[in-house]
Amino acid sequence: MEIKNDGMIGNLLKDINEVIPKPDDSALKICKLIKRSGDVVGYELSNSKN
């Protein structure tokens, strides 16, 4: 991988894990993961929709 000092690692921002977005009060939450054969194939939201 080519190393440049442009704030990126490959196609990702260097601080990708340091920036945590803050959801507002109307944001839905993931309540349940739906798995099939060990793989996550969907999710259920706090409004009961997937």
C-alpha positions, 0 to 999 in steps of 0.5 A, spaced: 500 500 500 502 506 498 503 511 504 501 518 503 500 523 508 493 525 506 489 523 512 487 516 509 489 509 509 487 506 503 480 508 501 478 509 509 479 516 513 485 515 518 480 517 524 475 512 522 474 509 529 475 516 532 469 519 530 463 517 533 456 520 530 451 522 535 444 520 533 438 525 534 432 523 539 428 521 533 433 515 530 431 508 530 435 503 534 437 496 532 433 491 537 434 484 534 439 481 528 436 476 524 441 471 522 441 465 517 446 459 518 450 464 522 450 470 517 447 476 519 441 477 514 437 483 517 435 486 523 429 489 526 428 496 528 425 499 534 419 501 530 418 493 529 420 494 521 426 490 518 
